[in-house]
Amino acid sequence: MVAPSGPVLRAATLDDVEHIAALWYDGWIDGHLGHVPAALHVHRQRESFLERAPPRIPSTTVATLGGEIVG
């Protein structure tokens, strides 16, 4: 069987929480830094995404590329 050359979508698992939180945090910083009040940054630290990710796992899909989560 030939391995897919592009991203593969799959259901997220609890083992993915750290990767999801890191992507979510990085995306939040990229999209919001300089566009929201600075006071909001206190509530959007990496730890807050680690706390908020697990309850969303049942409805989360991740994209992998070469086995690594990329989205």
C-alpha positions as CSV (number, residue, x, y, z in Angstrom):
1,M,0.0,0.0,0.0
2,V,1.3,3.5,-0.9
3,A,1.3,6.0,1.9
4,P,-0.8,9.1,1.3
5,S,1.2,12.1,0.0
6,G,-1.0,14.7,1.7
7,P,-2.6,15.3,5.1
8,V,-4.6,12.5,6.6
9,L,-7.7,13.4,8.8
10,R,-8.6,11.4,11.8
11,A,-10.5,11.7,15.0
12,A,-8.5,13.3,17.9
13,T,-7.7,11.3,21.0
14,L,-6.6,12.3,24.5
15,D,-3.1,11.5,23.5
16,D,-3.3,14.5,21.1
17,V,-4.2,17.1,23.7
18,E,-0.7,18.7,24.0
19,H,-0.3,19.0,20.2
20,I,-3.8,20.4,19.8
21,A,-3.3,22.9,22.6
22,A,0.1,24.0,21.1
23,L,-1.5,24.5,17.7
24,W,-4.5,26.3,19.1
25,Y,-2.3,28.6,21.2
26,D,0.0,29.4,18.3
27,G,-3.0,30.1,16.0
28,W,-4.6,32.3,18.6
29,I,-1.4,34.3,19.0
30,D,-1.0,34.6,15.2
31,G,-4.6,35.7,14.7
32,H,-5.3,37.8,17.7
33,L,-2.0,39.4,18.9
34,G,-2.4,43.2,18.3
35,H,-6.1,42.8,17.5
36,V,-7.6,42.2,21.0
37,P,-7.2,44.1,24.2
38,A,-3.9,43.2,26.0
39,A,-5.9,42.2,29.1
40,L,-7.3,39.2,27.2
41,H,-3.8,37.7,26.9
42,V,-3.8,36.9,30.6
43,H,-6.6,34.4,29.9
44,R,-5.0,32.9,26.7
45,Q,-1.8,31.4,28.0
46,R,-0.7,28.0,26.8
47,E,-2.0,26.4,30.0
48,S,-5.5,27.7,29.3
49,F,-5.6,25.8,26.0
50,L,-4.3,22.7,27.7
51,E,-7.3,22.9,30.1
52,R,-9.8,23.7,27.3
53,A,-8.8,21.0,24.8
54,P,-9.7,17.8,26.5
55,P,-13.5,18.4,26.7
56,R,-13.5,19.1,23.0
57,I,-11.7,15.9,21.9
58,P,-14.9,14.0,21.0
59,S,-15.7,16.7,18.4
60,T,-12.2,17.3,17.2
61,T,-10.6,16.1,14.0
62,V,-6.8,16.4,13.5
63,A,-4.8,16.6,10.3
64,T,-1.6,14.6,10.2
65,L,1.3,14.6,7.8
66,G,3.8,11.8,8.1
67,G,2.2,10.9,11.4
68,E,2.7,14.4,12.9
69,I,-0.2,16.5,13.8
70,V,-0.2,19.6,11.6
71,G,-3.7,20.9,12.0
